[in-house]
């Protein structure tokens, strides 16, 4: 069943000047706002290691809000790793984060957790790629039987994504495809469907222009 969710922070005022950041001042309010709009759920944003979803007591509160408003946490996005790439963080930090999120995902029945491998956390040389493959395989091992749909969101080309997903130990890894980002990079949605139909676990719907253009209102860019 396809579910339509809203990324946290889109229904409240921004944190500072950040386009996407965990809305620490108003995250509880977004459950009611999402319900009023008829949405199925919220994509939880983990912007740093002090996120409330990493605390068991806060997970209890999130569960209660889900029941009250009929809204699910449909996925979690590890935006913190956009600035501190998973392949450069100390393993103790990665393991702690993976275990806490795995526990929260299990308690809240969240099927998908996505890890950014793009922009500041993108793979730009062979050493980064080798380290990323190793760390991702170890994380997947910790999430086995706990997280149903572990994913990456990446700016790698479709051909390089195909190579990454073929690595032994990464068989369970899927993709979140951002329609605006692939348009900005000049990639085609059709190619993702052909290559990864069974491994696309989520779509981010937004619009950008070809040539690394900025995010624009839907219909004003080149997203398919």
C-alpha positions in Angstrom: 0.0 0.0 0.0 1.4 3.4 -1.0 1.4 5.9 1.9 1.7 9.7 1.5 3.7 11.4 4.3 5.2 14.8 4.9 8.8 15.5 5.8 9.1 17.0 9.2 9.4 20.8 9.3 7.2 21.4 6.3 4.2 22.1 8.4 5.8 24.4 10.9 8.2 27.4 10.8 11.8 26.8 9.9 14.6 26.3 12.4 16.8 29.3 11.8 17.4 29.6 8.0 17.6 25.9 7.4 15.4 24.5 4.6 15.3 21.0 6.3 15.9 20.5 10.0 14.1 18.7 12.8 11.5 21.2 14.1 12.5 21.0 17.8 10.1 23.8 18.7 7.0 22.3 17.1 7.4 18.7 16.2 4.4 17.6 18.3 2.1 20.1 16.5 2.8 18.4 13.1 0.9 15.3 14.0 -2.4 17.2 14.2 -1.5 19.3 11.1 -0.8 16.2 9.1 -4.0 14.6 10.2 -6.0 17.7 9.2 -4.5 17.5 5.7 -5.5 13.8 5.4 -1.9 12.6 5.2 -0.9 9.1 6.2 2.2 9.9 8.1 5.3 11.9 8.9 8.9 11.2 7.8 11.0 11.8 10.9 14.1 13.8 10.4 17.2 13.1 12.6 19.3 16.2 12.3 21.7 15.5 15.2 22.5 13.0 18.0 20.2 14.8 20.5 17.0 14.0 18.5 14.1 13.0 20.8 13.5 9.8 18.8 16.8 8.5 20.3 15.2 8.6 23.8 12.9 5.8 25.0 10.6 8.2 26.9 10.2 10.4 23.8 9.4 7.3 21.7 6.5 6.6 24.1 5.2 10.1 23.5 5.5 9.7 19.7 3.6 6.5 19.9 0.8 8.2 21.9 0.6 11.0 19.3 0.4 8.5 16.5 -2.6 6.9 18.2 -4.3 10.2 19.1 -4.1 11.6 15.6 -4.1 8.5 13.4 -0.8 9.4 11.9 2.1 7.0 11.4 5.9 7.7 11.5 6.3 6.1 8.0 10.0 6.5 7.8 13.1 8.1 9.3 15.8 10.1 7.5 19.3 10.4 8.9 20.0 13.9 7.9 22.7 14.2 10.5 24.8 12.0 8.3 24.6 14.6 5.5 27.2 16.6 7.4 29.0 13.8 9.2 29.2 11.0 6.6 28.6 7.5 7.8 32.0 6.4 6.3 33.9 9.0 8.3 32.2 8.8 11.7 33.8 6.7 14.4 32.2 3.2 14.4 31.1 3.6 18.0 29.0 6.6 17.0 27.5 4.8 14.0 26.7 1.7 16.0 25.0 3.7 18.8 22.9 5.6 16.3 22.0 2.5 14.4 20.9 0.7 17.5 18.9 3.5 19.0 17.1 4.1 15.7 16.5 0.4 15.2 14.9 0.2 18.6 12.7 3.2 17.9 11.7 1.8 14.5 10.7 -1.5 16.0 8.6 0.1 18.7 6.9 2.4 16.3 6.6 -0.1 13.5 8.6 2.2 11.2 9.5 0.2 8.0 12.1 2.5 6.4 15.2 4.3 7.6 17.2 6.1 4.9 20.9 7.1 5.0 22.2 10.0 2.9 25.0 9.2 0.5 24.8 12.5 -1.4 26.0 16.1 -1.3 28.3 16.5 1.7 28.2 12.8 2.4 28.6 11.7 -1.2 31.2 9.3 -2.5 33.9 11.2 -4.3 36.8 8.8 -4.3 37.6 5.1 -4.1 38.5 5.2 -0.4 35.2 6.8 0.5 33.3 4.2 -1.6 35.2 1.3 0.0 34.6 2.6 3.6 30.9 3.3 2.8 30.4 -0.2 1.6 32.0 -1.7 4.7 30.1 0.5 7.1 26.7 0.1 5.4 27.1 -3.7 5.5 27.8 -3.5 9.2 24.7 -1.3 9.8 22.5 -3.6 7.8 23.7 -6.5 9.9 22.6 -4.7 13.1 19.2 -3.9 11.4 18.6 -7.4 10.2 15.1 -8.5 11.3 14.5 -5.0 12.8 14.3 -2.5 9.9 12.2 -3.8 7.0 13.4 -1.3 4.4 16.9 0.2 5.0 17.7 2.7 2.2 20.2 5.2 0.9 19.3 8.4 -0.8 22.1 9.2 -3.2 23.4 11.5 -5.9 25.4 8.6 -7.5 24.6 8.0 -11.2 22.2 5.1 -11.8 25.1 3.0 -13.1 27.1 3.6 -9.9 24.0 2.9 -7.8 23.6 -0.4 -9.5 27.3 -1.3 -8.8 26.8 -0.3 -5.1 23.7 -2.4 -4.6 25.4 -5.4 -6.1 28.0 -5.5 -3.4 27.8 -8.6 -1.2 26.3 -7.7 2.2 24.2 -5.0 0.7 21.4 -7.2 -0.7 18.8 -5.8 1.7 19.7 -2.1 0.8 17.1 -0.1 -1.1 16.7 3.4 -2.5 14.8 6.5 -1.7 14.6 8.4 -5.0 14.2 12.2 -4.9 12.5 13.2 -8.1 13.7 16.8 -7.9 17.3 15.9 -7.2 17.6 13.4 -10.0 16.1 16.0 -12.4 18.7 18.6 -11.2 21.5 16.0 -11.9 20.2 15.2 -15.3 19.1 11.6 -14.6 15.9 10.1 -15.8 13.2 8.5 -13.6 12.6 5.9 -16.3 16.2 4.6 -15.8 15.6 4.1 -12.1 12.4 2.2 -12.8 14.2 -0.1 -15.2 17.2 -0.8 -13.0 15.8 -0.7 -9.5 12.0 -1.4 -9.6 12.2 -3.9 -6.8 14.5 -1.8 -4.6 12.9 1.6 -4.7 11.3 1.8 -1.2 10.3 5.5 -1.3 10.0 8.6 -3.4 10.6 12.2 -2.3 8.3 14.5 -4.4 9.8 17.9 -5.1 10.9 19.9 -8.1 14.2 21.3 -9.2 15.6 22.5 -12.5 18.2 20.7 -14.6 21.8 21.9 -13.9 21.7 21.7 -10.1 19.0 24.3 -9.9 17.4 25.2 -6.6 14.2 23.7 -5.3 11.1 25.3 -6.9 7.3 24.9 -6.5 6.0 21.7 -8.1 5.5 22.2 -11.8 8.0 24.9 -12.2 11.1 22.7 -12.6 12.2 19.7 -14.6 11.1 16.8 -12.3 9.2 14.2 -14.2 
